């Protein structure tokens, strides 16, 4: 006769723990570049706390993209292939795989944060639909690093002085702008820029005041022209297979948390950059960023007008040609969404 003994509490605990572990959804996350310390700190805290904040049983493995050897231009292809479940994507770099995505932040279209947010919100649905169709990924967030400005290790007094200089670029439309200004664009991802400036491979770089400060660019540059040409829109995207495995209630719970993350990163882009400019240039008003001693170059109305003229005469026509070659409806979609948000029409 077989005797059935009660399962001990210890064994029951092991069974419960095993069942819980089996129910977890793995989430492999490639975050932003580790040099972008403020954004990475926000990301890391968000992702590690996501299981609790969302109520979704996730097993999160978060690492900055450079730590796991990811190159920014490869992000969309890696997402499509399922190398990661979630990636923080530098859209300007990744858009070389499809120019449609760069439409969210074309050079000169939105040069302040409120205008940029209108463009992003207008373009979001079309962007997400395209991303799902072409790269098997879902938009979770869209947010900017902040105003993209010029750091130079050569003396400059304005855009005119960029002629003949090698300038770091990270989007096709930025390269078009630089060429129109007589500069030579050098395409570099963020982690490559400091040594390039240090060795003279580039004379100037374009990034936000905050990113430049946390990346220590003022150590290898002396002149800061705070003329914004774009916002460097980024995104957190999820592999669509991973997304579709989640029940609707879990999808909704995650999207609510990612909306909060997006708002936090927008707030950082808006509030942190003024202090970063002050700290980059050694001003007494510097509070939270590292203090350097760059020379602040005065923005002129002529330079603002020049960016607007280059956008309309060069950036938009070039983007129309490259994007319509991939999708004949590309600029029509842009005109009805992003363009309508700022009163621009690509003819």
Secondary structure, 3 states (H helix, E strand, C coil): CCCCCCCCHHHHHHHHHHHHHHHCEEEEEEECCCCCHHHHHHHHHHHHHHHHHHCCCEEEEEEECCCCCCCHHHHHHHHHHCCCCEEEEEHHHHHHHCHHHHHHCCCCCCCCHHHHHHHHHHHHHHHHHHHHHHHCEEEEEEEECCCEEEEECCCCCCHHHHCCCEEEECCHHHHHHHHHCCCEEEECCHHHHHHHHHHCCCCEEEEEHHHHHHCCHHHCCCEEECCCCCCCEEEEEEEHHHHHCCCHHHHHHHHHHHHHHHHHHHHHHHHHHHHHHHHHCCCCCCCCCCCCCCEEECCCHHHHHHHHHHHHHHHHHHHHHHHHHHCCCHHHHHHHHHHHHHCCCCC
